[in-house]
Amino acid sequence: MRRPAIIAATAAVAGCSVIVATSAGAATHKAKPKYKVLKGGYTATAVPDPTMEATGLAGMECANIDPASVDNHPLSLPGKGMLKIVLDSPDPAKNKMDWDLHLIDASGEIIASSNGGTAHEEIDMPNMKGKVTIRACNLLGEPTANISYVFTYR
């Protein structure tokens, strides 16, 4: 008589083990979150203003530059993610043309800058969200620059 009871108990324990193992396996095989990508680009047109280079204030957020030498481009970021911005301006004579690139938050504060002495600038900003402005400042460059951005978010 004990044998059928032992077989039934063994089957019940084995069945519970399969259920637990299956549910544990399901928890570890969750689908990876899908990322969305927002891409864009535009051409900034701004006349050069060498004042900041001549006075040694280059890289100072374009504060004292002629407004015609600055291009502001508003951008709305729909979620939290990584923003990459690249500025490239032609430099046909290899004269080290100079543009600066800044990222400004909704309150007007500069949160990232790229101000090398060339016509190529890049900004990579993680954890971005909301409204921002891309600011390009022409210090000694050609009058146009190509600006592209990629925003990767959930």
C-alpha positions as CSV (number, residue, x, y, z in Angstrom):
1,M,0.0,0.0,0.0
2,R,2.8,2.3,0.7
3,R,4.3,2.0,-2.7
4,P,1.4,3.8,-4.6
5,A,1.6,6.6,-2.0
6,I,5.4,7.0,-2.5
7,I,5.0,7.0,-6.3
8,A,2.3,9.7,-6.1
9,A,4.4,11.8,-3.7
10,T,7.4,11.5,-6.0
11,A,5.4,12.5,-9.0
12,A,4.0,15.5,-7.2
13,V,7.5,16.7,-6.2
14,A,8.8,16.2,-9.7
15,G,5.9,18.1,-11.2
16,C,6.5,21.0,-8.8
17,S,10.2,21.0,-9.7
18,V,9.4,21.3,-13.5
19,I,7.0,24.2,-12.8
20,V,9.5,26.1,-10.7
21,A,12.3,25.5,-13.2
22,T,10.1,26.6,-16.1
23,S,9.0,29.8,-14.4
24,A,12.6,30.6,-13.3
25,G,13.8,30.1,-16.9
26,A,11.1,32.4,-18.2
27,A,12.2,35.2,-15.9
28,T,15.8,35.0,-17.2
29,H,14.7,35.1,-20.9
30,K,13.0,38.5,-21.0
31,A,12.9,40.3,-24.2
32,K,15.6,42.9,-24.6
33,P,14.3,46.5,-24.6
34,K,14.0,47.9,-28.0
35,Y,15.8,51.2,-28.6
36,K,14.4,54.0,-30.8
37,V,16.6,56.2,-32.9
38,L,16.0,59.8,-33.8
39,K,18.4,61.1,-36.5
40,G,18.7,64.4,-38.1
41,G,21.0,66.9,-39.7
42,Y,21.1,70.4,-41.1
43,T,23.5,73.0,-42.5
44,A,24.4,75.9,-40.3
45,T,25.2,79.2,-42.0
46,A,27.1,81.8,-40.0
47,V,29.7,84.4,-40.9
48,P,33.1,84.0,-39.1
49,D,33.8,86.4,-36.2
50,P,37.6,86.2,-35.3
51,T,37.1,88.5,-32.3
52,M,37.2,85.7,-29.7
53,E,40.2,84.1,-31.3
54,A,42.1,87.4,-31.4
55,T,41.2,88.2,-27.7
56,G,42.0,84.7,-26.5
57,L,38.4,84.0,-25.4
58,A,37.8,81.2,-27.9
59,G,36.0,78.3,-26.2
60,M,34.1,80.7,-23.9
61,E,30.6,79.6,-25.0
62,C,30.4,82.2,-27.8
63,A,29.4,84.8,-25.2
64,N,31.1,87.8,-26.9
65,I,30.6,86.8,-30.5
66,D,28.6,88.6,-33.2
67,P,25.1,87.1,-33.2
68,A,25.4,86.6,-37.0
69,S,28.2,84.2,-36.2
70,V,26.0,81.9,-34.1
71,D,23.5,79.3,-35.2
72,N,21.0,78.0,-32.6
73,H,19.0,74.9,-33.4
74,P,16.3,73.7,-30.9
75,L,15.8,70.0,-30.5
76,S,13.2,68.1,-28.5
77,L,14.3,64.7,-27.1
78,P,11.3,62.4,-26.6
79,G,12.8,60.1,-24.0
80,K,15.9,59.5,-22.0
81,G,18.9,58.4,-24.0
82,M,22.3,59.1,-25.6
83,L,22.7,62.2,-27.8
84,K,25.7,62.4,-30.3
85,I,26.2,65.6,-32.2
86,V,28.9,66.1,-35.0
87,L,29.8,69.4,-36.7
88,D,32.0,69.4,-39.8
89,S,32.8,72.4,-41.9
90,P,34.9,72.3,-45.1
91,D,38.5,73.3,-44.7
92,P,39.7,73.2,-48.3
93,A,43.0,75.0,-47.7
94,K,43.7,73.0,-44.5
95,N,44.0,76.3,-42.7
96,K,42.6,75.0,-39.4
97,M,39.3,76.7,-39.7
98,D,37.6,77.0,-36.3
99,W,34.0,76.3,-35.2
100,D,32.8,75.6,-31.7
101,L,29.8,73.4,-30.7
102,H,27.7,73.7,-27.5
103,L,24.7,71.9,-26.1
104,I,22.4,74.1,-24.1
105,D,19.6,72.9,-21.8
106,A,16.0,74.3,-21.5
107,S,17.2,76.8,-18.8
108,G,19.9,78.2,-21.1
109,E,22.8,76.6,-19.3
110,I,25.6,75.1,-21.4
111,I,25.8,71.4,-20.5
112,A,28.4,70.2,-23.0
113,S,31.0,71.8,-25.3
114,S,33.4,70.9,-28.0
115,N,35.8,73.8,-28.7
116,G,38.9,72.4,-30.4
117,G,40.8,74.5,-32.8
118,T,39.4,72.8,-36.0
119,A,36.3,72.7,-38.1
120,H,35.4,69.3,-36.6
121,E,33.6,69.2,-33.3
122,E,31.8,66.3,-31.5
123,I,29.6,66.0,-28.4
124,D,28.4,62.8,-26.7
125,M,25.9,63.2,-23.9
126,P,24.3,60.3,-22.0
127,N,21.0,60.5,-20.1
128,M,19.6,63.3,-22.1
129,K,15.9,64.2,-22.1
130,G,13.6,67.1,-22.9
131,K,14.3,70.3,-24.8
132,V,17.9,71.3,-25.8
133,T,19.5,73.7,-28.2
134,I,22.5,72.9,-30.4
135,R,24.7,76.0,-30.7
136,A,27.3,76.3,-33.4
137,C,29.7,79.3,-33.4
138,N,31.8,80.3,-36.3
139,L,35.1,81.7,-35.1
140,L,37.3,81.4,-38.2
141,G,35.6,78.9,-40.4
142,E,34.0,78.7,-43.8
143,P,30.4,80.2,-43.7
144,T,28.7,76.8,-43.6
145,A,28.9,73.7,-41.4
146,N,27.1,70.4,-41.6
147,I,25.6,69.3,-38.2
148,S,24.2,65.8,-37.7
149,Y,22.8,64.3,-34.6
150,V,21.7,60.8,-33.4
151,F,19.6,60.3,-30.3
152,T,19.2,56.7,-29.1
153,Y,16.5,56.2,-26.5
154,R,13.9,53.8,-25.0
